[in-house]
Amino acid sequence: MSMRDDVLRIATRWIGTPYRHQASLEGVGTDCLGLIRGVWRELYGAEPELVPAYASDWAERSGQERLMEAATRHFGPSIPFAEARPGDLLLFRWRAGCAAKHAGILAPEGGFIHAYEQAAVIRSALTPSWARRIAAVHVFPEI
């Protein structure tokens, strides 16, 4: 089984976990970053760094690419979307000029798994409106 298969297996188990801002507990509550943190913990053990408290509008207020910078530190450089495979990390930017602030995991058959605000962890279709918002694609590092 490949690392990407492991990522998908873990992320799929989180489907149905309620949305809870800043949480990261499978079946209890999570946000989009919490989903990625939970997958990371199961794959590698401890998280690579502490995540400071953040408001839901943190990316708009700070103007910093904190999510992109953290992804590059821990996953390595972004790859082109054309090279993305199911199990890869997707980062989204809501609008040009704004920092990336949403994350998900690419799923087979044109979908992705993410924590959807005021809902739960779901599998969504990677429609053109989602695809055009992709800011980066990262591969989970091999163990």
Residue pairs with C-beta under 8 A, 6 or more apart in sequence:
1 9
2 87
3 43
3 87
3 139
3 140
3 141
3 142
3 143
4 85
4 86
4 87
4 88
4 139
4 140
5 87
6 43
6 87
7 39
7 43
7 87
7 88
7 105
7 140
8 86
8 87
8 105
8 107
8 108
8 113
10 38
10 39
10 42
10 43
11 35
11 39
11 105
11 107
11 113
11 121
12 113
12 123
13 26
14 26
14 27
14 30
14 35
14 38
14 39
14 113
14 115
14 121
15 113
15 120
15 121
15 122
15 123
16 27
16 120
16 121
17 25
17 26
17 27
17 28
17 29
17 30
17 35
17 115
17 120
17 121
18 28
18 29
18 30
18 120
19 29
19 30
19 31
19 115
19 116
19 117
19 118
19 119
19 120
19 121
20 28
20 29
20 30
20 31
20 34
21 31
21 56
22 31
22 33
22 34
22 51
22 53
22 54
23 29
23 30
23 31
23 34
24 30
24 31
24 33
24 34
24 35
24 37
24 38
24 41
25 34
25 38
26 38
30 38
30 115
30 121
31 115
31 117
32 102
32 103
32 104
32 114
32 115
33 51
33 67
33 103
34 115
35 103
35 104
35 105
35 113
35 114
35 115
35 121
36 89
36 103
36 105
37 47
37 51
39 105
39 140
40 47
40 48
40 74
40 140
41 47
43 140
43 143
44 143
48 73
48 74
49 70
49 73
49 74
55 61
56 117
58 66
58 101
59 66
59 67
59 98
59 99
59 100
59 101
60 98
60 99
60 101
62 99
63 99
64 99
65 99
65 100
66 99
67 91
67 99
67 100
67 101
67 103
68 78
68 91
68 99
68 100
68 135
68 136
71 78
71 89
71 91
71 136
71 138
72 78
72 138
74 141
75 89
75 138
75 139
75 140
75 141
76 138
76 139
76 141
77 138
78 136
78 137
78 138
79 88
79 137
79 138
79 139
80 137
81 131
81 134
81 137
83 137
84 90
84 106
84 137
85 106
86 106
86 107
86 108
87 105
87 106
87 140
88 105
88 106
88 137
88 138
88 139
88 140
89 103
89 104
89 105
89 106
89 137
89 138
89 139
89 140
90 103
90 104
90 105
90 106
90 112
90 134
90 136
90 137
91 100
91 102
91 103
91 134
91 135
91 136
91 137
91 138
92 100
92 101
92 102
92 103
92 104
92 130
92 133
92 134
92 135
93 99
93 100
93 101
93 133
93 134
93 135
94 101
94 102
94 133
100 135
100 136
102 114
102 133
103 114
104 112
104 113
104 114
104 124
105 112
105 113
105 114
106 112
106 126
106 137
107 113
107 123
110 125
110 126
111 123
111 124
111 125
111 126
112 123
112 124
112 126
112 130
113 121
113 122
113 123
113 124
114 121
114 122
114 124
115 121
115 122
116 122
116 124
124 130
